[in-house]
Amino acid sequence: MADLPNAVIKRLITRHGEGMRVAGGAVGMAAAAAEAYLERLAREAHAIAAAEKRKTIMENDIERARTKLGV
């Protein structure tokens, strides 16, 4: 079960999908994909912060993690 609210995922897909309707299964799959990406992003940002001996993930860590992940 995804932690992200289905309504938010559905709204984002609808907004960026030029108003197309979205099947429930598609919302669930998109939520799972978004969570998987956020997990990778968080792990990479954590590694960057830890390498700099910090316990706090900063905006720059997220930016660097996004670059490293190719997003």
Buried (B, 14 or more C-beta within 10 A) or exposed (E): EBEBEBEEBBEBBBEEEEEEEBEEEBBBEBBBEBBEEEEBBBEBBBBBBEEEEEEEBEEEBBEBBBEBEEE
